[in-house]
Amino acid sequence: MRPVLLFVISCVAAAQPNDLLQAARAGRTKQMESALAGGAPVDSRDLSGRTALMLAAESGHAAAVRLLLDRGADPNARDARGWTPYLFALLAPSGDAARAHEAVLKLLPDPGRFRVAVNVMWTQSESAFQSCFLKPEALTQQMRDLRPDVLVLEAFQRFPVAGGRDLIAIVQSDALGTSEVPNKTARDDVDATLLLTAEPQVTCGYQADKIAISIHATLAVNGKEPRDLAPPPARVETAANPRQYAPLLVAAVSREVPAVYWSVVAALMSR
């Protein structure tokens, strides 16, 4: 009976990958050391393909990240979505880079900057382009004068520099107005080609116009088929007269561009 008993005891005592994953998520370094000493693989994964390093990075546990790196964890591993530990520390858990785990990011390899060609155009909304104050022709001309494509391009160029997260090097840019884009595929001399389409929306409410703008992103990487990224939800504002269109659109673009930028970064880093 003794050999059987010893075998049972050894199976119970042996560390399971789950022990390491749970300890890494909670930042419990002593439990992590015990799990590693008990034989848990340093790059153990959960059902979503996330390693212990990803979970520690996501939760912002710098000591746990340092321990795993010292034990040989792969900082370039990817989960089922293609996310790396750096991306988890940058955008998770809230999806907002303003809450990035700075101490963790300093421990992980910097991904460098992506070289991207950016084209921006604008188009009228098919279902929401009618003003209480302007006839359709005048509304169209108003938008031409406001140049939503230029507003979006300038905001997209300005945001990463102002926010200190300059992960995209825009090597070529063009505001196309309402012109058709001749080629949406990636250029050979860049990492990706990005098409941003601004869709201003104007609807007539009760003695006022409802103003919003949607920004659609299409990303082409390495000659692959262009990929549409999910646009952020557009917030609606109220304009009491057409003179308010410009400041409301400028504010809306500034509000929407950060989410677009981070969706592009995530797509580039998870390719």
C-alpha positions in Angstrom: 0.0 0.0 0.0 2.9 2.4 0.7 3.9 2.9 -3.0 0.3 3.6 -4.0 0.0 6.1 -1.1 3.2 7.9 -2.1 2.0 8.1 -5.7 -1.3 9.6 -4.6 0.5 12.1 -2.3 2.9 13.1 -5.1 0.0 13.7 -7.5 -1.8 15.9 -5.0 1.4 17.9 -4.2 2.4 18.4 -7.9 1.6 21.9 -9.0 -1.0 22.2 -11.7 -0.9 24.9 -14.4 -4.0 26.4 -13.0 -2.2 27.1 -9.7 0.3 29.3 -11.5 -2.3 31.0 -13.6 -4.5 31.9 -10.6 -1.5 33.1 -8.6 -0.2 35.2 -11.6 -3.6 36.9 -12.0 -3.6 37.8 -8.3 0.1 38.8 -8.2 0.9 36.3 -5.5 4.6 35.7 -6.1 5.2 33.2 -3.3 2.4 31.0 -4.6 3.8 31.4 -8.1 7.3 30.3 -6.9 5.7 27.2 -5.3 3.8 26.3 -8.4 6.9 26.7 -10.6 9.0 24.6 -8.0 6.2 22.0 -8.2 6.7 21.6 -12.0 4.0 24.0 -13.4 5.3 25.2 -16.9 6.3 28.8 -16.8 4.2 29.4 -20.0 1.1 27.6 -18.8 -2.0 28.7 -20.7 -5.7 29.0 -19.9 -8.5 28.0 -22.3 -8.2 31.3 -24.1 -4.5 30.8 -24.7 -3.4 33.4 -22.1 -0.1 32.7 -20.4 0.7 33.4 -16.8 2.7 36.4 -18.0 -0.3 37.8 -19.9 -2.5 37.5 -16.8 0.1 39.2 -14.6 0.6 41.9 -17.1 -3.2 42.4 -17.5 -3.6 42.9 -13.8 -0.6 45.2 -13.5 1.5 43.0 -11.1 5.0 44.1 -11.9 6.7 41.8 -9.3 4.9 38.8 -10.8 5.9 39.9 -14.3 9.5 40.2 -13.3 9.5 36.8 -11.6 8.0 35.1 -14.7 10.5 36.8 -17.0 13.4 35.8 -14.8 12.1 32.2 -15.0 12.1 32.3 -18.8 8.5 33.2 -19.7 8.1 34.1 -23.3 7.4 37.9 -23.6 6.3 37.5 -27.2 3.8 34.7 -26.7 0.3 35.3 -28.2 -3.1 34.2 -27.0 -6.0 33.0 -29.2 -6.6 36.6 -30.4 -3.0 37.2 -31.1 -2.5 39.5 -28.1 1.0 39.7 -26.4 1.7 40.5 -22.8 2.6 44.0 -23.8 -0.8 44.6 -25.4 -2.5 43.2 -22.3 -0.6 45.6 -20.1 -1.3 48.5 -22.5 -5.0 48.1 -23.1 -6.4 45.6 -20.5 -8.4 45.2 -18.4 -10.5 48.3 -19.3 -9.4 48.6 -23.0 -8.3 52.1 -22.2 -4.6 52.9 -22.7 -5.0 55.9 -20.3 -5.0 53.2 -17.6 -2.0 51.3 -18.9 0.2 49.5 -16.4 3.3 51.6 -16.8 5.6 49.6 -14.4 4.7 46.4 -16.3 5.3 48.0 -19.7 8.8 49.0 -18.8 9.6 45.3 -18.1 8.4 44.0 -21.5 9.9 44.3 -24.9 8.9 47.5 -26.7 7.1 46.6 -29.9 8.5 49.6 -31.8 6.5 51.8 -34.1 4.5 50.6 -37.1 4.9 52.3 -40.4 1.4 53.1 -41.7 0.0 54.9 -44.7 -3.2 56.7 -43.8 -5.9 57.8 -46.2 -9.1 59.6 -45.0 -12.3 60.3 -46.8 -15.8 61.2 -45.8 -19.2 60.2 -46.9 -22.8 61.2 -46.2 -24.8 58.9 -44.0 -27.5 57.1 -46.0 -30.0 57.1 -43.2 -29.1 60.2 -41.2 -28.4 63.3 -43.3 -31.3 65.7 -43.0 -31.3 69.1 -41.3 -34.1 71.2 -39.7 -32.4 74.3 -41.0 -30.7 73.5 -44.3 -31.9 72.0 -47.6 -30.0 68.8 -48.6 -27.8 70.7 -51.1 -26.9 73.3 -48.5 -26.2 70.6 -45.9 -23.9 68.8 -48.3 -22.0 72.0 -49.0 -21.8 72.8 -45.3 -20.0 69.4 -44.8 -17.8 70.0 -47.8 -16.7 73.3 -46.2 -16.1 71.6 -42.8 -14.0 68.8 -44.4 -14.7 65.9 -41.9 -11.8 64.0 -43.6 -9.3 66.7 -42.7 -10.6 66.9 -39.1 -10.2 63.2 -38.6 -6.7 63.0 -40.2 -5.4 65.9 -38.1 -6.9 64.4 -34.9 -5.4 61.0 -35.7 -2.0 62.5 -36.3 -2.2 64.6 -33.2 -3.5 62.1 -30.6 -0.6 59.7 -30.2 2.0 62.5 -29.8 -0.2 64.4 -27.3 -1.0 61.2 -25.4 2.6 59.9 -25.3 1.8 56.7 -27.0 3.3 57.2 -30.4 3.2 53.6 -31.7 2.3 54.4 -35.2 4.6 56.3 -37.6 2.4 57.8 -40.3 4.7 57.7 -43.3 2.1 59.0 -45.8 -1.2 60.6 -45.4 -3.9 62.1 -47.6 -7.3 63.6 -47.1 -9.4 62.5 -50.0 -12.7 64.4 -49.5 -15.5 62.3 -51.0 -13.2 60.8 -53.7 -13.1 57.0 -54.2 -10.0 55.3 -52.7 -8.0 53.9 -55.7 -6.3 51.1 -53.7 -7.1 49.8 -50.2 -4.4 47.1 -50.1 -1.1 47.6 -48.2 1.8 49.3 -49.8 5.1 47.3 -50.0 7.1 49.9 -48.2 4.9 50.1 -45.1 3.6 47.7 -42.4 0.0 48.6 -43.2 -2.3 50.8 -45.1 -5.2 52.4 -43.2 -8.4 53.9 -44.6 -10.5 56.0 -42.3 -14.0 56.9 -43.4 -15.7 59.7 -41.6 -19.5 59.6 -41.7 -21.1 62.7 -40.3 -24.7 62.3 -39.3 -27.4 65.0 -39.1 -31.0 64.4 -38.1 -33.8 66.8 -37.5 -35.2 66.6 -34.0 -37.6 68.9 -32.3 -36.5 72.4 -33.5 -32.9 71.3 -33.4 -30.4 69.0 -35.3 -28.8 66.0 -33.8 -25.1 65.8 -34.8 -22.8 62.8 -34.6 -19.9 61.3 -36.5 -18.9 57.7 -37.1 -15.3 56.8 -38.0 -14.9 53.5 -39.8 -11.4 52.0 -40.1 -10.2 49.6 -42.7 -6.7 48.1 -42.2 -4.7 46.2 -44.8 -1.6 44.4 -43.6 1.1 42.6 -45.6 -0.9 42.3 -48.8 -3.8 40.6 -47.0 -7.5 41.4 -47.6 -8.5 44.7 -45.9 -10.0 44.2 -42.5 -12.8 46.3 -41.1 -12.4 47.3 -37.5 -15.4 47.9 -35.3 -16.2 51.6 -35.1 -16.6 53.2 -31.6 -20.2 54.2 -30.7 -21.0 57.7 -31.9 -22.3 60.1 -29.3 -25.1 62.4 -30.4 -25.0 66.2 -29.6 -27.7 68.9 -30.3 -27.1 71.8 -32.6 -29.5 74.8 -32.2 -28.3 76.2 -35.6 -25.9 75.4 -38.4 -23.2 77.6 -36.8 -22.8 75.0 -34.1 -22.0 72.2 -36.6 -18.2 73.0 -36.7 -17.4 73.0 -32.9 -19.6 70.0 -32.3 -17.9 68.0 -35.1 -14.5 69.0 -33.9 -15.3 67.8 -30.4 -16.9 64.6 -31.7 -13.8 63.7 -33.8 -11.5 64.4 -30.8 -13.7 62.1 -28.7 -13.9 59.3 -31.2 -10.3 59.2 -32.6 -8.6 57.7 -29.5 -10.8 54.5 -29.6 -10.1 54.2 -33.4 -6.4 54.7 -32.8 -6.2 52.0 -30.2 -8.3 49.5 -32.3 -5.7 50.0 -35.1 -2.8 49.5 -32.7 -4.4 46.3 -31.3 -5.0 45.0 -34.8 -1.3 45.7 -35.8 0.1 44.2 -32.6 -2.1 41.1 -32.9 -1.5 40.3 -36.5 
